[in-house]
Amino acid sequence: MKSVCIYGYGGPEVLVYEDAPRPHPDAGEVLVRVHAAGINPVDWKIREGHLKEMLHHTFPLVLGWDVSGVVESLGTGITRLKVGDEVFSRPDIARDGAYAEFIVIKESELALKPKSVDHIHAAALPLVGLTAWQTLFDAGGLSAGQRVLIHAAAGGVGHVAVQLAKWKGAHVIGTSSARNHEFLRNLGVNQVIDYDTERFEEVVQPVDIVLDTMGGDTQERSWKVLKPGGILVSIASPPKAETAAAHGVRQAFVFTQPNSTQLAEIAKLVDAEKLKVIVETILPLSDATRGQELSQRGHGRGKIVLRVVYPQ
Ligand SMILES: NC(=O)c1ccc[n+]([C@@H]2O[C@H](COP(=O)([O-])OP(=O)(O)OC[C@H]3O[C@@H](n4cnc5c(N)ncnc54)[C@H](OP(=O)(O)O)[C@@H]3O)[C@@H](O)[C@H]2O)c1
């Protein structure tokens, strides 16, 4: 099969597009024929070795942990899925990823893909959808009528988080550059803040939840906009418990986990037209390097997806 892998950590030049053996599913696993693989910042962070203390990968390593495709074959003990099912997943990040024609995924990490969208859009959704769900709902406990500030609201995570928060009935405030203001208003953001010309902590009324996608200075300045007892949920860098306590608020760090039940809920929302994923760039699998370089610039709107094409 064709795949994009790395033989060691490094820059975009370490990505290799090559033929590799097709993997085989063991008990509880499914072989999926990949139709599309989403690109996320974690792909190039792993490529550069930033997560090597946490994840003990072996080489060659296939990158990419967002996928939509079709069940090709089953390992033993599979009860929920059958050959031919259209599925999507954010598979285990400790194993080979989805920049390939085939990937083996645990059944517990797969859900049926939304019926109303193609594989490209389904592949853009699992990682950012689960991240938005687990930060806003599991960690943040967001409920109707609450106020939430979402940093990088036009990005992969942000634009899905905006829609999930609106679906819950929250008042949503989002930061972006001016280029994305119209986009965010169209998604339903109630207050759009230009991070180039405004200091969000000077213009935001107190909020119940901050979704911190940036870390650093953005996280530091976010403490002040929380209501007493509010919560800062970060996916960028672990917030300090002492700082939270000093501000009379709470904090959480989320590292997104695979979850087929939540994925099925996300698929339902897509099919009910309550959630749409925006794909800004579609590239062939062989162009993964370009896709990662674009992602690494950090100013995309929505998502970048690799398409896998098979000869007819
Ligand atoms: N912990 C986890 O499990 C987890 C899960 C998912 C993601 N993450 C991390 O979360 C971060 C965001 O992920 P993503 O997929 O959403 O990335 P992304 O799609 O690459 O984010 C790009 C967005 O960031 C915005 N942006 C850049 N600088 C900004 C600033 N100073 N203030 C506000 N917005 C800014 C850009 O808006 P403009 O174009 O308007 O500048 C762009 O829309 C990444 O670091 C990723 O690794 C962590």
The ligand as a Tripos MOL2 file, in Angstrom:
@<TRIPOS>MOLECULE
LIG
   48    52     1     0     0
SMALL
NO_CHARGES

@<TRIPOS>ATOM
      1 N1         -4.4400   18.6090   23.8090 N.am      1 LIG1
      2 C1         -5.0560   18.0630   22.7620 C.2       1 LIG1
      3 O1         -5.5290   16.9190   22.8150 O.2       1 LIG1
      4 C2         -5.2000   18.8620   21.4980 C.ar      1 LIG1
      5 C3         -6.1900   18.5040   20.5660 C.ar      1 LIG1
      6 C4         -6.3250   19.2720   19.4110 C.ar      1 LIG1
      7 C5         -5.4950   20.3770   19.1960 C.ar      1 LIG1
      8 N2         -4.5390   20.6770   20.1080 N.ar      1 LIG1
      9 C6         -3.6640   21.8400   19.9140 C.3       1 LIG1
     10 O2         -4.4820   23.0060   19.8830 O.3       1 LIG1
     11 C7         -3.9320   23.9600   19.0090 C.3       1 LIG1
     12 C8         -4.9990   24.3820   17.9880 C.3       1 LIG1
     13 O3         -5.3040   23.2850   17.1430 O.3       1 LIG1
     14 P1         -6.0880   23.5240   15.7780 P.3       1 LIG1
     15 O4         -6.2210   22.2230   15.1060 O.co2     1 LIG1
     16 O5         -7.3120   24.3250   16.0140 O.co2     1 LIG1
     17 O6         -4.9950   24.4230   15.0120 O.3       1 LIG1
     18 P2         -5.1480   25.2480   13.6740 P.3       1 LIG1
     19 O7         -6.3370   24.8190   12.8930 O.co2     1 LIG1
     20 O8         -3.8220   25.1850   12.9910 O.co2     1 LIG1
     21 O9         -5.3710   26.7560   14.2010 O.3       1 LIG1
     22 C9         -5.2260   27.7620   13.2970 C.3       1 LIG1
     23 C10        -5.9900   28.9720   13.7850 C.3       1 LIG1
     24 O10        -5.2760   29.6450   14.8290 O.3       1 LIG1
     25 C11        -5.6330   31.0120   14.7580 C.3       1 LIG1
     26 N3         -4.6520   31.8320   15.4630 N.ar      1 LIG1
     27 C12        -3.3220   31.9270   15.2270 C.ar      1 LIG1
     28 N4         -2.7690   32.7820   16.1280 N.ar      1 LIG1
     29 C13        -3.7730   33.2180   16.9410 C.ar      1 LIG1
     30 C14        -3.8410   34.0980   18.0660 C.ar      1 LIG1
     31 N5         -2.7540   34.6920   18.5500 N.pl3     1 LIG1
     32 N6         -5.0430   34.2680   18.6710 N.ar      1 LIG1
     33 C15        -6.1540   33.6650   18.2060 C.ar      1 LIG1
     34 N7         -6.1620   32.8500   17.1310 N.ar      1 LIG1
     35 C16        -4.9760   32.6120   16.5190 C.ar      1 LIG1
     36 C17        -5.6590   31.2980   13.2740 C.3       1 LIG1
     37 O11        -6.5300   32.3720   13.0470 O.3       1 LIG1
     38 P3         -6.0910   33.5400   12.0220 P.3       1 LIG1
     39 O12        -5.8310   32.8440   10.6890 O.co2     1 LIG1
     40 O13        -7.2750   34.4290   12.0050 O.co2     1 LIG1
     41 O14        -4.8110   34.0900   12.5750 O.co2     1 LIG1
     42 C18        -6.1950   29.9890   12.6720 C.3       1 LIG1
     43 O15        -7.5660   30.0480   12.3510 O.3       1 LIG1
     44 C19        -2.6870   23.2960   18.3820 C.3       1 LIG1
     45 O16        -1.5580   23.6950   19.1190 O.3       1 LIG1
     46 C20        -2.9350   21.8180   18.5940 C.3       1 LIG1
     47 O17        -1.7500   21.0460   18.6380 O.3       1 LIG1
     48 C21        -4.3690   19.9440   21.2530 C.ar      1 LIG1
@<TRIPOS>BOND
     1     1     2 1
     2     2     3 2
     3     2     4 1
     4     4     5 ar
     5     4    48 ar
     6     5     6 ar
     7     6     7 ar
     8     7     8 ar
     9     8     9 1
    10     8    48 ar
    11     9    10 1
    12     9    46 1
    13    10    11 1
    14    11    12 1
    15    11    44 1
    16    12    13 1
    17    13    14 1
    18    14    15 2
    19    14    16 1
    20    14    17 1
    21    17    18 1
    22    18    19 2
    23    18    20 1
    24    18    21 1
    25    21    22 1
    26    22    23 1
    27    23    24 1
    28    23    42 1
    29    24    25 1
    30    25    26 1
    31    25    36 1
    32    26    27 ar
    33    26    35 ar
    34    27    28 ar
    35    28    29 ar
    36    29    30 ar
    37    29    35 ar
    38    30    31 1
    39    30    32 ar
    40    32    33 ar
    41    33    34 ar
    42    34    35 ar
    43    36    37 1
    44    36    42 1
    45    37    38 1
    46    38    39 2
    47    38    40 1
    48    38    41 1
    49    42    43 1
    50    44    45 1
    51    44    46 1
    52    46    47 1
@<TRIPOS>SUBSTRUCTURE
     1 LIG1         1 GROUP 0 **** ****
